[in-house]
Amino acid sequence: MAARKASAKAPAAKRRAAAPDPYAVGPLGLFQLVDEDGKAVAQVPELPEGLPERFLEAMLFQRALDQRMLNLQRQGRIGFYGTAKGQEGATLGSGAAFAPEDWLFPALREGAVALWRGMALEHYIAQCFGNGADPTHGRQMPCHYSDRGARYVSLSSPIATQVSQAVGAARAMQVRGEGQHVAGAWMGDGATSENDFHAALNFAGVWKAPVVFVCQNNQWAISVPLSMQTASETLAVKAEAYGMPGVRVDGNDVLACYVAVAAAVERARRGEGPTFVECLTYRLGGHSSSDDPTKYRDESEAAIWEKRDPLLRHRAWLTAEGRWDDAREEAFLAESGKRITDAIATVEAAEPVDRATLFTDVWATMPALLADQQRRLDEDLPV
């Protein structure tokens, strides 16, 4: 305790010295800065002003938003939803490490990253309603967000397709002389069993493409446990076969995720090639609103991971640092709840998607055949 007090009195610059090198930990280690009790186990580096507080706010907001959206699905007001409960640290810590000019290719649970990068909350919610308030005109399955301004590309439901797409984008930027820009690709542990994963990592390694692979290893590919996915001791070790570093991070430590992925992003930006980052975490809820995890897993396992909740951990660390308190959290949650409620009301009041969108956004100049189809629809079924 005395040592802790002495550390607290040290100058901020000294206390925030360079963090341990996540690459030095190696693929079999687990890079961690803050433990399950919210205590720093390694030197936390100096971070951008206010970033740690923003992390907690973003995690709290996403947890609240996910619950509201799941409630909407249970009420039949939207058709499908996948929560990120238990994975907010890995999601936001990794997502915040990329710059605004980088292109991101998410999997199912990275919607919080789109919001972090500036996607409008109303557009996020409208994408799940698929009505006229949705800028993508209801053309995608719920939770398949995309936002050009945020450089956030829609996932595809087939597992791992976004991984090879990210490598293609990274290679294109490289060929065009835009190597200072980086692509980010997220996946779950189940994606590492797909052909796209192996092809993507192979080409990324050969080309030294500016891409960072972030695997949210939540240990369940719907109902398939990690033990049935691979015989490898870790997922990070797979990177070695493709000529790139593999880093294994405590995925419930938002600060460690940020530091590790930021190092990988900067490495790619310097032209040193790709990195594979395995974030070890746990999916506390079902795979989606269509899933009941009690049918295939022992929920006592989930109870253990409840104690490792990234929100609880980061809140404890911030509180010990004197940067957070209950009053601030209560005020933030109250404001967030109102913001979510107002956004849902706005979106739900929107008109259905205009049927003209059946014909738009495909061609710069609509061909005669398509224009004729639109004309005949309007004649046969007047609005």
PyMOL commands that set and color helices and strands:
alter all, ss='L'
color gray80, all
select helices_A, chain A and resi 2-9+12-15+22-25+51-74+88-95+111-116+121-129+161-175+189-193+195-207+226-228+236-242+254-269+293-295+299-306+310-320+326-348+355-358+368-380
alter helices_A, ss='H'
color red, helices_A
select strands_A, chain A and resi 103-105+183-188+211-217+220-221+224-225+246-250+275-280
alter strands_A, ss='S'
color yellow, strands_A
deselect
rebuild
show_as cartoon
